[in-house]
């Protein structure tokens, strides 16, 4: 199970966007943990999709978890995902997906 501890609000935000974006594959990854490189890539791509949705919701004044602007959580998301990927030995996948998404 993936559960972030330093910034637990990241868990709530992730669960919200898993539902909003209808990501059952990611829900299963959260429940069972990242078991291989393919899942690490899927999870990484979801995080970037979630970041995009957070930005869109902020631009459109959509209230998510009681706030119209959750962009202040982006550094917390980055910290938690980077730590997770380093702990799992899949940081290079996170880094590669991030370069793709930012490029």
PyMOL commands that set and color helices and strands:
alter all, ss='L'
color gray80, all
select helices_A, chain A and resi 9-20+24-32+37-59+71-88+91-102
alter helices_A, ss='H'
color red, helices_A
deselect
rebuild
show_as cartoon
